[in-house]
C-alpha cells in the first residue's frame, strides 16, 4: 500500500469516527448503531496500519489480491446492514399493525361510549 493510500485510509477512518460522534451528538444517529460504525472505522484503520494482517487474511480465505478481500468484506458488511434493517422494518411493521388495531378498538369503544351517553341524556330528558 502506498503512503498516499495509507494517509487517505487513515484520514477516512478518523473522519468516520468524528462524523459518527457528531451525528450522535445531534441525535441524528442512535447510540445503538454507533458501535457498528466505530468498529468499521477501527477495522479500516487496523488494516491500513497493519497491512500484513490484510495480506494474511487474503491468503487465509484464498483470494489473490488484498483488494479482493476488502471488496468481499465490504459486500458482507453491506449485506449484514441490509439484513439488520430488514429485521428492524419487520418488527416496526408488526408494532404499527398492533397500534392501528388498538387504536381502532379504542375509537370504537369511545364511539359506543358517546352514543350511550347521548341515549342516556335523551332518556333522562323525556
C-alpha positions as CSV (number, residue, x, y, z in Angstrom):
1,X,0.0,0.0,0.0
2,X,1.5,3.4,-1.0
3,X,1.9,6.1,1.6
4,X,-0.7,8.2,-0.1
5,X,-3.3,5.4,0.1
6,X,-2.4,4.8,3.8
7,X,-2.9,8.5,4.6
8,X,-6.2,8.6,2.8
9,X,-7.5,5.4,4.6
10,X,-6.4,6.8,8.0
11,X,-8.0,10.1,7.3
12,X,-11.2,8.4,6.1
13,X,-11.4,6.3,9.3
14,X,-10.8,9.3,11.5
15,X,-13.5,11.2,9.5
16,X,-16.0,8.3,10.0
17,X,-15.4,8.3,13.8
18,X,-15.8,12.1,14.0
19,X,-18.9,12.0,11.8
20,X,-20.5,9.3,13.9
21,X,-19.9,11.2,17.2
22,X,-21.3,14.4,15.6
23,X,-24.4,12.5,14.4
24,X,-24.9,11.0,17.8
25,X,-24.5,14.4,19.5
26,X,-27.1,15.9,17.2
27,X,-29.4,13.0,17.9
28,X,-29.4,12.0,14.2
29,X,-28.0,8.6,14.9
30,X,-29.0,6.4,17.8
31,X,-26.3,5.1,20.2
32,X,-27.2,1.5,19.5
33,X,-25.8,1.9,16.0
34,X,-22.7,3.8,17.0
35,X,-20.6,0.7,17.8
36,X,-21.1,-0.7,14.3
37,X,-19.7,2.4,12.6
38,X,-16.9,2.8,15.1
39,X,-16.0,-0.8,14.6
40,X,-15.9,-0.4,10.8
41,X,-13.7,2.7,11.1
42,X,-11.4,0.9,13.5
43,X,-11.2,-2.0,11.0
44,X,-10.2,0.4,8.2
45,X,-7.6,1.9,10.5
46,X,-6.3,-1.5,11.6
47,X,-5.9,-2.9,8.1
48,X,-4.2,0.3,7.0
49,X,-1.7,0.3,9.8
50,X,-1.2,-3.5,9.8
51,X,-1.3,-4.2,6.1
52,X,0.3,-7.6,6.7
53,X,-2.9,-8.6,8.6
54,X,-4.9,-7.9,5.4
55,X,-2.4,-10.0,3.4
56,X,-2.7,-12.8,5.9
57,X,-6.5,-12.8,5.7
58,X,-6.3,-12.7,1.9
59,X,-4.2,-15.8,1.9
60,X,-6.4,-17.4,4.6
61,X,-9.6,-17.1,2.5
62,X,-7.8,-18.0,-0.7
63,X,-8.2,-14.6,-2.5
64,X,-5.5,-13.5,-5.0
65,X,-5.3,-9.8,-4.1
66,X,-5.9,-7.8,-0.9
67,X,-8.3,-5.5,-2.7
68,X,-10.5,-8.5,-3.4
69,X,-10.6,-9.2,0.4
70,X,-11.5,-5.7,1.2
71,X,-14.2,-5.7,-1.5
72,X,-15.6,-9.1,-0.2
73,X,-15.7,-7.8,3.4
74,X,-17.3,-4.6,2.2
75,X,-20.1,-6.5,0.5
76,X,-20.6,-8.8,3.5
77,X,-20.8,-5.7,5.7
78,X,-23.5,-4.1,3.5
79,X,-25.4,-7.4,3.4
80,X,-25.4,-7.6,7.2
81,X,-26.6,-4.0,7.4
82,X,-29.4,-4.7,5.0
83,X,-30.4,-7.8,6.9
84,X,-30.4,-5.9,10.2
85,X,-32.6,-3.2,8.7
86,X,-35.0,-5.8,7.2
87,X,-35.4,-7.3,10.7
88,X,-36.0,-3.8,12.2
89,X,-38.6,-3.0,9.5
90,X,-40.4,-6.3,10.2
91,X,-40.5,-5.5,13.9
92,X,-41.7,-1.9,13.3
93,X,-44.3,-3.1,10.8
94,X,-45.7,-5.5,13.4
95,X,-45.8,-2.8,16.0
96,X,-47.6,-0.4,13.6
97,X,-50.2,-3.1,12.8
98,X,-50.8,-3.7,16.5
99,X,-51.0,0.0,17.3
100,X,-53.5,0.5,14.5
101,X,-55.7,-2.3,15.8
102,X,-55.6,-1.0,19.3
103,X,-56.4,2.5,18.0
104,X,-59.4,1.1,16.1
105,X,-60.7,-0.7,19.2
106,X,-60.3,2.4,21.4
107,X,-62.0,4.5,18.8
108,X,-64.9,2.0,18.6
109,X,-65.2,2.0,22.4
110,X,-65.2,5.8,22.5
111,X,-67.9,5.9,19.9
112,X,-70.1,3.5,21.8
113,X,-69.5,5.5,25.0
114,X,-70.5,8.7,23.3
115,X,-73.6,7.1,21.8
116,X,-74.5,5.6,25.1
117,X,-74.2,9.0,26.8
118,X,-76.5,10.5,24.2
119,X,-79.1,7.8,24.7
120,X,-78.9,8.2,28.4
121,X,-79.3,12.0,28.2
122,X,-82.2,11.7,25.7
123,X,-83.9,9.2,28.0
124,X,-83.5,11.4,31.1
125,X,-84.9,14.5,29.3
126,X,-88.1,12.7,28.3
